[in-house]
Amino acid sequence: DGRPLIAGDRAYKLQTSPSVSDPNKTVVSYVGHNGKPEPLSETSVTKGRLAGLFKFRNDDLVVARNELNQIAFMMASRLNEQHHAGFDADGNPGQDLFSLPEIKALANSQNTGSGRLDSIRVTDYKAVNAEDYNVSFDGTDWYVTGADGRTVPATVTGGVLSFDGVEIDLPAGVNAGDSFSLNPMAGAAEGIGRALDSASKFAASDDPTGGSSNNKNLELMLKIQDEKLIGKNTLTDAYTQLVGTIGSNARAVNSGLESAKIDLDDKFNTKQSLSGVDMNEEMVNMQMFMQYYQANSQILQTATTLFDTLLSIK
């Protein structure tokens, strides 16, 4: 971004540290003459290995992780919803079939208040997005921004902040300028688990008195695989699309790498043809110069002989 790494006899450093908004994320900072690290704008690093790592982490990895979390979240939420509509063998209403990890909000390390967003719940799973949100307080109002910086419509009612199918109980002790980051679906693919502790609690029936032969709710659960839960895609289609995207990106990277290698080889050969040393050519030239030297030696020897002969004539 224009700041020097080497100026005169002084070298400046780059160092890594946890992000102030997300301690799980590592950022690269520039250490100037004052010795204080200042985070680099990752978009300004466009070439080299560091740029490749930034692009993978901020683009490819984020997309793959969010889509995989969304698949797990939507599958668990929809199956839980249908399972609640059924009854187990004892006639009891169905409970959660899958468990999902709690939604956690990370406090900015530069917050001055003591408040934490600890109570977060999903009110409408169909409206939840796999997106990194920033929730901030200006001393009077609360604001929510999306990963792209847009303002997300949000309402505050009775101390509860609501947006995109999520509700957050607003705590006390939050100061002006404090902010928090969260992703409602973060860790869903990794943290999904089985909630039922007994097979007898599986709600296969749609009737509390249906008995063990009634499996109509199970049939409805099987039909979920044909529902378009993620945009216009079923769960299977969404997963297939994710795998295809990763494969396409991998092929594009490999193709770009091969093109870069070919370009490097061409430029190296061009440079060598202009300034490099061809050992075969140099060997031929050396032999030719040796022959020149030997020929000149013979001329000098002949001249010396003639001179001595002339001096010997009386």
ZADO-1210 file (C-alpha; in nm, 4 decimals, padded with zeros to 6 digits):
<atoms>
<atom x="00.0000" y="00.0000" z="00.0000" code="ASP" pos="1"/>
<atom x="00.2971" y="00.2311" z="-00.0480" code="GLY" pos="2"/>
<atom x="00.4611" y="00.1930" z="00.2913" code="ARG" pos="3"/>
<atom x="00.8215" y="00.0697" z="00.2648" code="PRO" pos="4"/>
<atom x="00.9577" y="-00.2571" z="00.3938" code="LEU" pos="5"/>
<atom x="01.3136" y="-00.1325" z="00.3424" code="ILE" pos="6"/>
<atom x="01.4136" y="00.2351" z="00.3536" code="ALA" pos="7"/>
<atom x="01.7830" y="00.3179" z="00.3584" code="GLY" pos="8"/>
<atom x="01.9499" y="00.1104" z="00.6273" code="ASP" pos="9"/>
<atom x="01.6242" y="00.0370" z="00.8114" code="ARG" pos="10"/>
<atom x="01.3935" y="-00.2613" z="00.7644" code="ALA" pos="11"/>
<atom x="01.0321" y="-00.2641" z="00.8756" code="TYR" pos="12"/>
<atom x="00.8443" y="-00.5763" z="00.9796" code="LYS" pos="13"/>
<atom x="00.5167" y="-00.7516" z="00.9130" code="LEU" pos="14"/>
<atom x="00.3652" y="-00.9455" z="01.2011" code="GLN" pos="15"/>
<atom x="00.0541" y="-01.1496" z="01.2707" code="THR" pos="16"/>
<atom x="-00.1916" y="-01.1048" z="01.5558" code="SER" pos="17"/>
<atom x="-00.5538" y="-01.1910" z="01.6432" code="PRO" pos="18"/>
<atom x="-00.8181" y="-00.9676" z="01.4890" code="SER" pos="19"/>
<atom x="-00.9783" y="-00.7219" z="01.7308" code="VAL" pos="20"/>
<atom x="-01.3251" y="-00.8135" z="01.6024" code="SER" pos="21"/>
<atom x="-01.2706" y="-01.1902" z="01.5842" code="ASP" pos="22"/>
<atom x="-00.9996" y="-01.3474" z="01.8031" code="PRO" pos="23"/>
<atom x="-01.0197" y="-01.6646" z="01.5928" code="ASN" pos="24"/>
<atom x="-00.9016" y="-01.4747" z="01.2841" code="LYS" pos="25"/>
<atom x="-00.5366" y="-01.3853" z="01.2259" code="THR" pos="26"/>
<atom x="-00.4522" y="-01.0513" z="01.0630" code="VAL" pos="27"/>
<atom x="-00.1239" y="-00.9213" z="00.9211" code="VAL" pos="28"/>
<atom x="-00.0010" y="-00.5872" z="01.0524" code="SER" pos="29"/>
<atom x="00.2699" y="-00.3435" z="00.9445" code="TYR" pos="30"/>
<atom x="00.5080" y="-00.2276" z="01.2181" code="VAL" pos="31"/>
<atom x="00.6179" y="00.1275" z="01.1390" code="GLY" pos="32"/>
<atom x="00.8821" y="00.3559" z="01.2876" code="HIS" pos="33"/>
<atom x="00.6713" y="00.4041" z="01.6020" code="ASN" pos="34"/>
<atom x="00.6760" y="00.0309" z="01.6707" code="GLY" pos="35"/>
<atom x="00.2977" y="00.0025" z="01.6727" code="LYS" pos="36"/>
<atom x="00.1379" y="-00.2609" z="01.4468" code="PRO" pos="37"/>
<atom x="-00.1277" y="-00.1373" z="01.2036" code="GLU" pos="38"/>
<atom x="-00.3433" y="-00.4016" z="01.0262" code="PRO" pos="39"/>
<atom x="-00.2852" y="-00.4168" z="00.6515" code="LEU" pos="40"/>
<atom x="-00.5732" y="-00.3843" z="00.4102" code="SER" pos="41"/>
<atom x="-00.5849" y="-00.7384" z="00.2735" code="GLU" pos="42"/>
<atom x="-00.7319" y="-00.6171" z="-00.0551" code="THR" pos="43"/>
<atom x="-00.4135" y="-00.4174" z="-00.1210" code="SER" pos="44"/>
<atom x="-00.2046" y="-00.7364" z="-00.1261" code="VAL" pos="45"/>
<atom x="-00.2707" y="-00.8669" z="-00.4761" code="THR" pos="46"/>
<atom x="00.0319" y="-01.0833" z="-00.5585" code="LYS" pos="47"/>
<atom x="00.2526" y="-01.3458" z="-00.4037" code="GLY" pos="48"/>
<atom x="00.1938" y="-01.6228" z="-00.1538" code="ARG" pos="49"/>
<atom x="00.0376" y="-01.3894" z="00.1034" code="LEU" pos="50"/>
<atom x="-00.2228" y="-01.2706" z="-00.1475" code="ALA" pos="51"/>
<atom x="-00.3047" y="-01.6333" z="-00.2284" code="GLY" pos="52"/>
<atom x="-00.3561" y="-01.7148" z="00.1388" code="LEU" pos="53"/>
<atom x="-00.5773" y="-01.4092" z="00.1864" code="PHE" pos="54"/>
<atom x="-00.7921" y="-01.4997" z="-00.1143" code="LYS" pos="55"/>
<atom x="-00.8322" y="-01.8592" z="-00.0034" code="PHE" pos="56"/>
<atom x="-00.9282" y="-01.7647" z="00.3519" code="ARG" pos="57"/>
<atom x="-01.1538" y="-01.4694" z="00.2689" code="ASN" pos="58"/>
<atom x="-01.3222" y="-01.6102" z="-00.0417" code="ASP" pos="59"/>
<atom x="-01.2974" y="-01.9833" z="-00.1090" code="ASP" pos="60"/>
<atom x="-01.2864" y="-02.1044" z="00.2520" code="LEU" pos="61"/>
<atom x="-01.5605" y="-01.8677" z="00.3710" code="VAL" pos="62"/>
<atom x="-01.7951" y="-01.9718" z="00.0898" code="VAL" pos="63"/>
<atom x="-01.7353" y="-02.3439" z="00.1418" code="ALA" pos="64"/>
<atom x="-01.7684" y="-02.3219" z="00.5210" code="ARG" pos="65"/>
<atom x="-02.0843" y="-02.1093" z="00.5119" code="ASN" pos="66"/>
<atom x="-02.2553" y="-02.3300" z="00.2539" code="GLU" pos="67"/>
<atom x="-02.1700" y="-02.6484" z="00.4423" code="LEU" pos="68"/>
<atom x="-02.2941" y="-02.4944" z="00.7688" code="ASN" pos="69"/>
<atom x="-02.6126" y="-02.3846" z="00.5942" code="GLN" pos="70"/>
<atom x="-02.6804" y="-02.7379" z="00.4692" code="ILE" pos="71"/>
<atom x="-02.6357" y="-02.8837" z="00.8193" code="ALA" pos="72"/>
<atom x="-02.8396" y="-02.6053" z="00.9835" code="PHE" pos="73"/>
<atom x="-03.1328" y="-02.6288" z="00.7415" code="MET" pos="74"/>
<atom x="-03.1393" y="-03.0090" z="00.7507" code="MET" pos="75"/>
<atom x="-03.1420" y="-03.0204" z="01.1308" code="ALA" pos="76"/>
<atom x="-03.3966" y="-02.7394" z="01.1663" code="SER" pos="77"/>
<atom x="-03.6411" y="-02.8812" z="00.9114" code="ARG" pos="78"/>
<atom x="-03.6195" y="-03.2376" z="01.0441" code="LEU" pos="79"/>
<atom x="-03.6650" y="-03.1122" z="01.4009" code="ASN" pos="80"/>
<atom x="-03.9717" y="-02.9184" z="01.2896" code="GLU" pos="81"/>
<atom x="-04.1281" y="-03.2241" z="01.1313" code="GLN" pos="82"/>
<atom x="-04.0271" y="-03.4490" z="01.4192" code="HIS" pos="83"/>
<atom x="-04.2096" y="-03.2165" z="01.6617" code="HIS" pos="84"/>
<atom x="-04.5279" y="-03.2753" z="01.4603" code="ALA" pos="85"/>
<atom x="-04.5176" y="-03.6493" z="01.5290" code="GLY" pos="86"/>
<atom x="-04.5565" y="-03.8801" z="01.8271" code="PHE" pos="87"/>
<atom x="-04.3394" y="-04.1563" z="01.9653" code="ASP" pos="88"/>
<atom x="-04.4440" y="-04.5095" z="02.0554" code="ALA" pos="89"/>
<atom x="-04.5734" y="-04.3906" z="02.3943" code="ASP" pos="90"/>
<atom x="-04.7885" y="-04.1189" z="02.2380" code="GLY" pos="91"/>
<atom x="-04.5596" y="-03.8335" z="02.3465" code="ASN" pos="92"/>
<atom x="-04.4912" y="-03.5406" z="02.1094" code="PRO" pos="93"/>
<atom x="-04.1649" y="-03.5554" z="01.9243" code="GLY" pos="94"/>
<atom x="-03.8594" y="-03.3749" z="02.0595" code="GLN" pos="95"/>
<atom x="-03.5571" y="-03.2381" z="01.8757" code="ASP" pos="96"/>
<atom x="-03.4033" y="-03.5018" z="01.6534" code="LEU" pos="97"/>
<atom x="-03.0758" y="-03.3111" z="01.6042" code="PHE" pos="98"/>
<atom x="-02.8878" y="-03.0686" z="01.8247" code="SER" pos="99"/>
<atom x="-02.7044" y="-02.7632" z="01.6947" code="LEU" pos="100"/>
<atom x="-02.4301" y="-02.5617" z="01.8647" code="PRO" pos="101"/>
<atom x="-02.5262" y="-02.2442" z="02.0480" code="GLU" pos="102"/>
<atom x="-02.4999" y="-01.9198" z="01.8557" code="ILE" pos="103"/>
<atom x="-02.2156" y="-01.7170" z="01.9992" code="LYS" pos="104"/>
<atom x="-02.1326" y="-01.3504" z="01.9526" code="ALA" pos="105"/>
<atom x="-01.7699" y="-01.2435" z="01.9806" code="LEU" pos="106"/>
<atom x="-01.7005" y="-00.9136" z="02.1519" code="ALA" pos="107"/>
<atom x="-01.4587" y="-00.6707" z="01.9903" code="ASN" pos="108"/>
<atom x="-01.1373" y="-00.6689" z="02.1949" code="SER" pos="109"/>
<atom x="-01.1478" y="-00.2886" z="02.2004" code="GLN" pos="110"/>
<atom x="-01.4895" y="-00.2716" z="02.3670" code="ASN" pos="111"/>
<atom x="-01.4929" y="-00.0576" z="02.6790" code="THR" pos="112"/>
<atom x="-01.8144" y="-00.2004" z="02.8246" code="GLY" pos="113"/>
<atom x="-01.8702" y="-00.5232" z="03.0116" code="SER" pos="114"/>
<atom x="-02.1863" y="-00.6320" z="02.8284" code="GLY" pos="115"/>
<atom x="-02.1960" y="-00.9579" z="02.6321" code="ARG" pos="116"/>
<atom x="-02.4470" y="-01.0948" z="02.3828" code="LEU" pos="117"/>
<atom x="-02.4995" y="-01.4320" z="02.5471" code="ASP" pos="118"/>
<atom x="-02.8688" y="-01.4982" z="02.4813" code="SER" pos="119"/>
<atom x="-02.9216" y="-01.5585" z="02.1078" code="ILE" pos="120"/>
<atom x="-03.1964" y="-01.7763" z="01.9624" code="ARG" pos="121"/>
<atom x="-03.3504" y="-01.8623" z="01.6276" code="VAL" pos="122"/>
<atom x="-03.7130" y="-01.7618" z="01.5788" code="THR" pos="123"/>
<atom x="-03.7498" y="-01.8462" z="01.2091" code="ASP" pos="124"/>
<atom x="-03.4890" y="-02.0843" z="01.0718" code="TYR" pos="125"/>
<atom x="-03.6013" y="-02.0202" z="00.7142" code="LYS" pos="126"/>
<atom x="-03.4996" y="-01.6529" z="00.7442" code="ALA" pos="127"/>
<atom x="-03.1554" y="-01.7203" z="00.8947" code="VAL" pos="128"/>
<atom x="-02.8513" y="-01.6572" z="00.6740" code="ASN" pos="129"/>
<atom x="-02.5036" y="-01.8076" z="00.6853" code="ALA" pos="130"/>
<atom x="-02.3415" y="-01.4672" z="00.7084" code="GLU" pos="131"/>
<atom x="-02.0998" y="-01.2779" z="00.9319" code="ASP" pos="132"/>
<atom x="-02.2883" y="-00.9958" z="01.1015" code="TYR" pos="133"/>
<atom x="-02.1586" y="-00.6996" z="01.2984" code="ASN" pos="134"/>
<atom x="-02.3807" y="-00.5722" z="01.5797" code="VAL" pos="135"/>
<atom x="-02.2855" y="-00.2300" z="01.7162" code="SER" pos="136"/>
<atom x="-02.4148" y="00.0233" z="01.9707" code="PHE" pos="137"/>
<atom x="-02.3706" y="00.3993" z="01.9306" code="ASP" pos="138"/>
<atom x="-02.4860" y="00.4904" z="02.2784" code="GLY" pos="139"/>
<atom x="-02.8501" y="00.5242" z="02.1762" code="THR" pos="140"/>
<atom x="-02.9363" y="00.2792" z="01.8994" code="ASP" pos="141"/>
<atom x="-02.8277" y="-00.0659" z="01.7892" code="TRP" pos="142"/>
<atom x="-02.7180" y="-00.1317" z="01.4316" code="TYR" pos="143"/>
<atom x="-02.6604" y="-00.4521" z="01.2343" code="VAL" pos="144"/>
<atom x="-02.4412" y="-00.4692" z="00.9232" code="THR" pos="145"/>
<atom x="-02.3845" y="-00.7613" z="00.6908" code="GLY" pos="146"/>
<atom x="-02.0576" y="-00.9070" z="00.5663" code="ALA" pos="147"/>
<atom x="-02.0680" y="-00.6752" z="00.2634" code="ASP" pos="148"/>
<atom x="-02.1168" y="-00.3661" z="00.4799" code="GLY" pos="149"/>
<atom x="-02.4857" y="-00.3180" z="00.4056" code="ARG" pos="150"/>
<atom x="-02.7261" y="-00.2151" z="00.6796" code="THR" pos="151"/>
<atom x="-02.9472" y="-00.5066" z="00.7848" code="VAL" pos="152"/>
<atom x="-03.3039" y="-00.4131" z="00.8861" code="PRO" pos="153"/>
<atom x="-03.3367" y="-00.4709" z="01.2608" code="ALA" pos="154"/>
<atom x="-03.5872" y="-00.3856" z="01.5327" code="THR" pos="155"/>
<atom x="-03.5567" y="-00.3436" z="01.9078" code="VAL" pos="156"/>
<atom x="-03.8648" y="-00.4307" z="02.1149" code="THR" pos="157"/>
<atom x="-03.8630" y="-00.4718" z="02.4898" code="GLY" pos="158"/>
<atom x="-03.4866" y="-00.5080" z="02.5061" code="GLY" pos="159"/>
<atom x="-03.4775" y="-00.7679" z="02.2291" code="VAL" pos="160"/>
<atom x="-03.2942" y="-00.7101" z="01.8994" code="LEU" pos="161"/>
<atom x="-03.4500" y="-00.8952" z="01.6036" code="SER" pos="162"/>
<atom x="-03.3168" y="-00.9435" z="01.2494" code="PHE" pos="163"/>
<atom x="-03.3076" y="-01.2181" z="00.9842" code="ASP" pos="164"/>
<atom x="-03.4843" y="-01.4808" z="01.1946" code="GLY" pos="165"/>
<atom x="-03.2661" y="-01.4213" z="01.5029" code="VAL" pos="166"/>
<atom x="-03.3438" y="-01.2630" z="01.8415" code="GLU" pos="167"/>
<atom x="-03.0833" y="-01.1288" z="02.0859" code="ILE" pos="168"/>
<atom x="-03.1505" y="-01.0214" z="02.4434" code="ASP" pos="169"/>
<atom x="-02.9693" y="-00.6904" z="02.4798" code="LEU" pos="170"/>
<atom x="-02.7553" y="-00.6775" z="02.7952" code="PRO" pos="171"/>
<atom x="-02.6652" y="-00.3955" z="03.0266" code="ALA" pos="172"/>
<atom x="-02.3116" y="-00.2611" z="03.0506" code="GLY" pos="173"/>
<atom x="-02.2630" y="-00.1900" z="02.6794" code="VAL" pos="174"/>
<atom x="-02.0895" y="00.1408" z="02.6050" code="ASN" pos="175"/>
<atom x="-02.1088" y="00.3596" z="02.2977" code="ALA" pos="176"/>
<atom x="-01.8815" y="00.2242" z="02.0248" code="GLY" pos="177"/>
<atom x="-01.8932" y="-00.1369" z="02.1438" code="ASP" pos="178"/>
<atom x="-01.9491" y="-00.3978" z="01.8752" code="SER" pos="179"/>
<atom x="-01.9943" y="-00.7721" z="01.8394" code="PHE" pos="180"/>
<atom x="-01.9617" y="-01.0209" z="01.5528" code="SER" pos="181"/>
<atom x="-02.1659" y="-01.3356" z="01.4968" code="LEU" pos="182"/>
<atom x="-02.2668" y="-01.5892" z="01.2367" code="ASN" pos="183"/>
<atom x="-02.5922" y="-01.7715" z="01.3280" code="PRO" pos="184"/>
<atom x="-02.4874" y="-02.0849" z="01.1411" code="MET" pos="185"/>
<atom x="-02.1214" y="-02.0913" z="01.2436" code="ALA" pos="186"/>
<atom x="-02.0058" y="-02.4391" z="01.3457" code="GLY" pos="187"/>
<atom x="-02.3319" y="-02.6099" z="01.2464" code="ALA" pos="188"/>
<atom x="-02.1633" y="-02.8695" z="01.0256" code="ALA" pos="189"/>
<atom x="-01.9024" y="-02.9450" z="01.2904" code="GLU" pos="190"/>
<atom x="-02.1277" y="-02.9274" z="01.5943" code="GLY" pos="191"/>
<atom x="-02.4427" y="-03.1045" z="01.4721" code="ILE" pos="192"/>
<atom x="-02.5332" y="-03.4016" z="01.6883" code="GLY" pos="193"/>
<atom x="-02.8072" y="-03.6502" z="01.7788" code="ARG" pos="194"/>
<atom x="-03.0485" y="-03.5078" z="02.0349" code="ALA" pos="195"/>
<atom x="-03.2551" y="-03.8222" z="02.1064" code="LEU" pos="196"/>
<atom x="-03.1186" y="-04.0485" z="02.3766" code="ASP" pos="197"/>
<atom x="-03.3501" y="-04.3412" z="02.2973" code="SER" pos="198"/>
<atom x="-03.4907" y="-04.4945" z="01.9799" code="ALA" pos="199"/>
<atom x="-03.8278" y="-04.5276" z="02.1528" code="SER" pos="200"/>
<atom x="-03.8582" y="-04.1482" z="02.1454" code="LYS" pos="201"/>
<atom x="-03.8474" y="-04.1368" z="01.7658" code="PHE" pos="202"/>
<atom x="-04.1761" y="-03.9750" z="01.6571" code="ALA" pos="203"/>
<atom x="-04.2671" y="-04.1850" z="01.3545" code="ALA" pos="204"/>
<atom x="-04.6447" y="-04.1611" z="01.4039" code="SER" pos="205"/>
<atom x="-04.8712" y="-03.8689" z="01.3172" code="ASP" pos="206"/>
<atom x="-05.1277" y="-03.9814" z="01.5760" code="ASP" pos="207"/>
<atom x="-05.0732" y="-04.0137" z="01.9533" code="PRO" pos="208"/>
<atom x="-05.2865" y="-04.3281" z="01.9500" code="THR" pos="209"/>
<atom x="-05.1507" y="-04.4643" z="01.6265" code="GLY" pos="210"/>
<atom x="-04.9393" y="-04.7351" z="01.7837" code="GLY" pos="211"/>
<atom x="-04.6211" y="-04.8873" z="01.6490" code="SER" pos="212"/>
<atom x="-04.7710" y="-04.9561" z="01.3041" code="SER" pos="213"/>
<atom x="-04.8251" y="-04.5871" z="01.2259" code="ASN" pos="214"/>
<atom x="-04.5261" y="-04.4380" z="01.0428" code="ASN" pos="215"/>
<atom x="-04.6940" y="-04.1529" z="00.8553" code="LYS" pos="216"/>
<atom x="-04.4787" y="-03.8854" z="01.0166" code="ASN" pos="217"/>
<atom x="-04.1716" y="-04.0816" z="00.9168" code="LEU" pos="218"/>
<atom x="-04.2966" y="-04.0768" z="00.5584" code="GLU" pos="219"/>
<atom x="-04.3291" y="-03.6995" z="00.5795" code="LEU" pos="220"/>
<atom x="-03.9741" y="-03.6765" z="00.7092" code="MET" pos="221"/>
<atom x="-03.8480" y="-03.8806" z="00.4160" code="LEU" pos="222"/>
<atom x="-04.0124" y="-03.6376" z="00.1760" code="LYS" pos="223"/>
<atom x="-03.7995" y="-03.3546" z="00.3158" code="ILE" pos="224"/>
<atom x="-03.5208" y="-03.4674" z="00.0848" code="GLN" pos="225"/>
<atom x="-03.7328" y="-03.3408" z="-00.2068" code="ASP" pos="226"/>
<atom x="-03.8037" y="-02.9991" z="-00.0540" code="GLU" pos="227"/>
<atom x="-03.6171" y="-02.6932" z="-00.1783" code="LYS" pos="228"/>
<atom x="-03.4793" y="-02.5728" z="00.1526" code="LEU" pos="229"/>
<atom x="-03.1771" y="-02.3753" z="00.0286" code="ILE" pos="230"/>
<atom x="-03.2887" y="-02.1260" z="-00.2311" code="GLY" pos="231"/>
<atom x="-03.4168" y="-02.3320" z="-00.5216" code="LYS" pos="232"/>
<atom x="-03.2104" y="-02.6356" z="-00.4246" code="ASN" pos="233"/>
<atom x="-03.2782" y="-02.9452" z="-00.2217" code="THR" pos="234"/>
<atom x="-03.0246" y="-03.0521" z="00.0396" code="LEU" pos="235"/>
<atom x="-02.8685" y="-03.2970" z="-00.2058" code="THR" pos="236"/>
<atom x="-02.8567" y="-03.0389" z="-00.4840" code="ASP" pos="237"/>
<atom x="-02.6979" y="-02.7830" z="-00.2519" code="ALA" pos="238"/>
<atom x="-02.4289" y="-03.0293" z="-00.1455" code="TYR" pos="239"/>
<atom x="-02.3626" y="-03.1314" z="-00.5066" code="THR" pos="240"/>
<atom x="-02.3333" y="-02.7664" z="-00.6036" code="GLN" pos="241"/>
<atom x="-02.0895" y="-02.7036" z="-00.3182" code="LEU" pos="242"/>
<atom x="-01.8678" y="-02.9952" z="-00.4231" code="VAL" pos="243"/>
<atom x="-01.8819" y="-02.8740" z="-00.7833" code="GLY" pos="244"/>
<atom x="-01.7818" y="-02.5221" z="-00.6815" code="THR" pos="245"/>
<atom x="-01.4841" y="-02.6468" z="-00.4814" code="ILE" pos="246"/>
<atom x="-01.3756" y="-02.8726" z="-00.7674" code="GLY" pos="247"/>
<atom x="-01.4102" y="-02.5913" z="-01.0200" code="SER" pos="248"/>
<atom x="-01.2065" y="-02.3551" z="-00.8041" code="ASN" pos="249"/>
<atom x="-00.9380" y="-02.6185" z="-00.7568" code="ALA" pos="250"/>
<atom x="-00.9148" y="-02.6777" z="-01.1331" code="ARG" pos="251"/>
<atom x="-00.8943" y="-02.3031" z="-01.1952" code="ALA" pos="252"/>
<atom x="-00.6105" y="-02.2699" z="-00.9430" code="VAL" pos="253"/>
<atom x="-00.4192" y="-02.5613" z="-01.0959" code="ASN" pos="254"/>
<atom x="-00.4691" y="-02.4193" z="-01.4441" code="SER" pos="255"/>
<atom x="-00.3473" y="-02.0793" z="-01.3296" code="GLY" pos="256"/>
<atom x="-00.0439" y="-02.2399" z="-01.1665" code="LEU" pos="257"/>
<atom x="00.0491" y="-02.4252" z="-01.4850" code="GLU" pos="258"/>
<atom x="00.0076" y="-02.1065" z="-01.6902" code="SER" pos="259"/>
<atom x="00.2279" y="-01.9179" z="-01.4454" code="ALA" pos="260"/>
<atom x="00.4970" y="-02.1878" z="-01.4700" code="LYS" pos="261"/>
<atom x="00.4920" y="-02.1733" z="-01.8503" code="ILE" pos="262"/>
<atom x="00.5110" y="-01.7941" z="-01.8425" code="ASP" pos="263"/>
<atom x="00.8019" y="-01.8089" z="-01.5960" code="LEU" pos="264"/>
<atom x="00.9904" y="-02.0582" z="-01.8137" code="ASP" pos="265"/>
<atom x="00.9369" y="-01.8455" z="-02.1269" code="ASP" pos="266"/>
<atom x="01.0626" y="-01.5321" z="-01.9557" code="LYS" pos="267"/>
<atom x="01.3606" y="-01.7165" z="-01.8093" code="PHE" pos="268"/>
<atom x="01.4571" y="-01.8562" z="-02.1501" code="ASN" pos="269"/>
<atom x="01.4197" y="-01.5126" z="-02.3094" code="THR" pos="270"/>
<atom x="01.6433" y="-01.3596" z="-02.0441" code="LYS" pos="271"/>
<atom x="01.8995" y="-01.6339" z="-02.0859" code="GLN" pos="272"/>
<atom x="01.9041" y="-01.5864" z="-02.4622" code="SER" pos="273"/>
<atom x="01.9910" y="-01.2198" z="-02.4110" code="LEU" pos="274"/>
<atom x="02.2241" y="-01.2270" z="-02.1127" code="SER" pos="275"/>
<atom x="02.2820" y="-01.5884" z="-02.0253" code="GLY" pos="276"/>
<atom x="02.5818" y="-01.8120" z="-02.1018" code="VAL" pos="277"/>
<atom x="02.5582" y="-02.0986" z="-02.3517" code="ASP" pos="278"/>
<atom x="02.8285" y="-02.3439" z="-02.2509" code="MET" pos="279"/>
<atom x="02.8419" y="-02.5098" z="-02.5932" code="ASN" pos="280"/>
<atom x="02.8817" y="-02.1774" z="-02.7694" code="GLU" pos="281"/>
<atom x="03.1452" y="-02.0641" z="-02.5208" code="GLU" pos="282"/>
<atom x="03.3412" y="-02.3871" z="-02.5724" code="MET" pos="283"/>
<atom x="03.3463" y="-02.3365" z="-02.9493" code="VAL" pos="284"/>
<atom x="03.4583" y="-01.9751" z="-02.9057" code="ASN" pos="285"/>
<atom x="03.7334" y="-02.0770" z="-02.6632" code="MET" pos="286"/>
<atom x="03.8668" y="-02.3379" z="-02.9049" code="GLN" pos="287"/>
<atom x="03.8599" y="-02.0817" z="-03.1838" code="MET" pos="288"/>
<atom x="04.0513" y="-01.8278" z="-02.9722" code="PHE" pos="289"/>
<atom x="04.3081" y="-02.0947" z="-02.8824" code="MET" pos="290"/>
<atom x="04.3638" y="-02.1621" z="-03.2506" code="GLN" pos="291"/>
<atom x="04.4039" y="-01.7868" z="-03.3107" code="TYR" pos="292"/>
<atom x="04.6593" y="-01.7739" z="-03.0302" code="TYR" pos="293"/>
<atom x="04.8512" y="-02.0694" z="-03.1664" code="GLN" pos="294"/>
<atom x="04.8512" y="-01.9189" z="-03.5146" code="ALA" pos="295"/>
<atom x="04.9826" y="-01.5874" z="-03.3833" code="ASN" pos="296"/>
<atom x="05.2495" y="-01.7741" z="-03.1883" code="SER" pos="297"/>
<atom x="05.3671" y="-01.9359" z="-03.5087" code="GLN" pos="298"/>
<atom x="05.3847" y="-01.5949" z="-03.6785" code="ILE" pos="299"/>
<atom x="05.5913" y="-01.4532" z="-03.3929" code="LEU" pos="300"/>
<atom x="05.8171" y="-01.7578" z="-03.3979" code="GLN" pos="301"/>
<atom x="05.8728" y="-01.7223" z="-03.7740" code="THR" pos="302"/>
<atom x="05.9440" y="-01.3510" z="-03.7381" code="ALA" pos="303"/>
<atom x="06.1963" y="-01.4215" z="-03.4618" code="THR" pos="304"/>
<atom x="06.3706" y="-01.6812" z="-03.6776" code="THR" pos="305"/>
<atom x="06.3920" y="-01.4398" z="-03.9739" code="LEU" pos="306"/>
<atom x="06.5268" y="-01.1637" z="-03.7491" code="PHE" pos="307"/>
<atom x="06.7927" y="-01.3926" z="-03.6013" code="ASP" pos="308"/>
<atom x="06.8899" y="-01.5048" z="-03.9542" code="THR" pos="309"/>
<atom x="06.9288" y="-01.1446" z="-04.0709" code="LEU" pos="310"/>
<atom x="07.1475" y="-01.0618" z="-03.7719" code="LEU" pos="311"/>
<atom x="07.3707" y="-01.3590" z="-03.8445" code="SER" pos="312"/>
<atom x="07.4463" y="-01.2390" z="-04.2025" code="ILE" pos="313"/>
<atom x="07.7853" y="-01.0707" z="-04.2193" code="LYS" pos="314"/>
</atoms>
